[in-house]
Amino acid sequence: MMKTIKVVYLLFSIVVGIACFYGLLAIAFSTSDGLLSHKDPALATWTGVAVVLGVGGYLFLGIKFDRKLFPTALALMIFGLFVGLPALQLFGDLQDTWKKYYASRHEHPYVVQFDRILQNSNLPIKLNLKSSNYDSLYYEGSISLNVEKTTEEPVAKTELNTLLNLLPETTRDIHIRVAYGSYSSESGKQEPRVSFTISPDKELENCSASPEYESLCYRYDKDSGFDPTEVLYSNSTSINAALPPFTFTVYGVKKETLSTATRITVTNPDDNDKFIQELIFDETSTQDDHAFGFVLEDMNFDGYLDVRIQADTPASPNIPYFSWLWDAEKTEFVRNSFLEEITSPEFHANSKLITSSGRSSAAEHFMNEYKYIQGIPTLTKRTEEQIDPQQKSIHTKVWDITDGEFKLTKDTTEPYEE
């Protein structure tokens, strides 16, 4: 009988060693500044006391049985301490293998229910049943719904709203990934472009989207759904005689003082308002209550009308714009960061110059001239004027491109009369 007790005691020493490993791990996470750490001095102290008392008490108990057990028990504890991490990894691997096995051979009732609902709807969206079942069963904390557009057209806001309204009630978070657009040549699938989590009370969480749809992440409202904006302005015109007319629709929120715009859609009115493109940008601010800062004009003098919209309403007259140039090869509008660096631009088709005027202060004014060099609007001349009302003088500086370099070519002070 005593021999059996000694054997059990020695084997249990390994368990005590593994318990020490977890105790030391808890102390480390309670005292360090790591990513997974949570500082808790009290927990670290009590865990340390428990480890010392537990190990000491266990070894003392072994000595009571047989002093010869002490070195063997201590060695087995140390062994258990060092096998703690591999044991933890092995347990995690076995648990993960079982979860993968179970997820690949079973169906999640919520996913199956939603699939039937979606099939009976008129939405051009289908559920990837296999991946949705697997993800929902494997990641137990939430329900995963991986949906795909049945055509290569972009997903519409109304389609997302309808999709959310079809969701059955649940007490869990629902993670939704929406794939749409052209099929990848590598995978043969559409790429997920919108991903978000909806809480049980329909609050939007953890939203991410591809650049052209990133505004979805801050324009969702649980009462009104996606895109609680209104049509502010619409204009149908042809940007070039060789192209069909386009309808440009500006969406945003009209306010008494400064209205805001959030996106512009481009459609073809001659083809049942076929979707062409959506221009997404940061929320704007403008006093223009007619076109809301929207402008169509040829900004690179290639014969095609381009798009810009007022970005902000600063205190000074240096008005910034978001700008897109028409790319005839891609047949779409492409954002141009170089033009967006030019405030209050004026485009002169005859001279193919861009001018920009503004002021640094009430007494300091400037005028810039730009020319397209290798497709980039490049500063070629700058004039600065500084008025001194006390001296009744005006100080003028002019920079030009001379011998391929941008140099100061004029620096004069002349009398000035208001």
C-alpha positions, 0 to 999 in steps of 0.5 A, a space after each residue: 500500500 505504502 509503495 503505491 502511495 509513493 509511486 502516485 506521489 512521485 507521478 503527481 510531482 510532474 503535475 505540481 511542476 506543470 502547475 508551477 509553470 502556469 503559476 510563473 506564467 501568471 506572474 509574468 503576465 501580471 507584472 510585464 508590459 507585453 501585448 497580452 499582459 495585464 498588470 495586477 500586482 495583487 494577483 502576482 503576489 498571491 500567485 507567488 505565495 501559492 507557488 512557494 507554499 504549494 511546492 514547499 508543502 508538497 516536498 515536506 509531505 514527501 519527506 514525511 513519507 520517505 526522505 529518499 523521495 525528496 530528490 526524485 520528487 524535486 527532479 520530477 517537478 523540474 521536469 514538469 516545469 519544463 514540459 509545461 509549455 509543450 504540454 500547453 501547445 499539445 493540448 491546444 493543437 489537439 483541441 484545434 484539430 478536434 474543432 477543425 474536424 467537427 466544423 468540417 462535418 457539421 452544419 450551424 443551424 443559424 447559417 442553414 436558416 439564413 441560407 434558406 431565407 437568402 435563397 427565397 429573397 430577390 437579392 443578387 447575393 448568395 451565401 458561401 454555405 461551406 465556409 460560413 458553416 465552418 467559420 461559425 463552428 470553428 470560431 465559436 464566439 460569433 456567427 460568420 456569414 460569407 456572402 458573394 455577389 452573383 454578378 461582377 457589379 459592385 454591391 449596392 447600399 440598398 442590397 446591404 440594407 436588405 441583407 441585414 434586414 433578412 438576418 434572423 434574431 440571435 444573441 451572438 455577434 454576426 461577422 459578415 464578409 461581402 465579396 463582389 467585383 471581378 473574379 480573381 485569376 488566381 483563386 477564381 473567386 471574388 475578393 471580400 471587399 466589405 467586412 463588418 460585425 453586427 452586434 445582436 442589437 444591430 450596432 456596427 462594429 469592427 468595420 473594414 472595407 476596400 478603399 472605394 467602399 470605406 465610407 460604409 464604415 462610418 455611414 451605417 446607422 442601426 435605424 436607417 442602415 447604410 448610407 443615411 445621406 441624401 442626394 444633394 446635387 445631380 448633373 447629366 452631361 457628356 465629358 467628351 463627344 466620343 462618350 455617352 453622357 454620365 450622370 454625376 450624383 453628389 450624396 451628403 447632408 445639407 445643413 443651414 451653414 456648411 453642408 457636407 458631401 461624402 461620395 459621388 456616383 457616376 452612372 449612364 442615363 442612356 443605359 438604365 442608369 448603369 453603374 459606372 463608378 463611385 468616388 469616395 472621399 473624406 467628408 467635405 465642408 462647403 457653403 455652396 448650397 447649389 452644386 455643393 462644391 462639385 465642378 466638372 472641367 478639363 483639368 489636364 487639357 486632354 479634351 475630357 471633363 474631369 471632376 473636383 469637389 470642394 474639400 473644406 471651407 478654411 478661414 483663408 480663401 485658399 480653397 482645397 479640392 478633391 480631384 479626379 482625372 478621366 483616364 481614357 485607357 482605364 475608362 474611369 476617373 482616377 484620383 490625382 494627389 498632385 492637383 489636390 495640393 493646389 488650392 483655389 485652382 483656375 484652369 486656362 485651356 488656351 495657355 494650358 496653365 493652372 493658376 492659384 492665388 491666395 494669401 498667407 495673411 491680410 498683407 501677404 498674397 501669392 500667385 502660383 502658375 503651374 504647367 503639366 510636365 510629364 503629366 504632373 502639374 509643376 510649379 513654374 512661377 510664383 509671385 509673392 507680395 507683402 504690403 507694408 501699410 506703415 511704410 506705404 510700400 509693397 515688396 514683390 518677389 518672383 520665382 521662375 524656372 531659369 536654366 532648368 532651376 526654380 530661381 528668384 528672378 525679381 525682388 523689388 520694393 515699390 511705393 504702394 497706395 491703397 
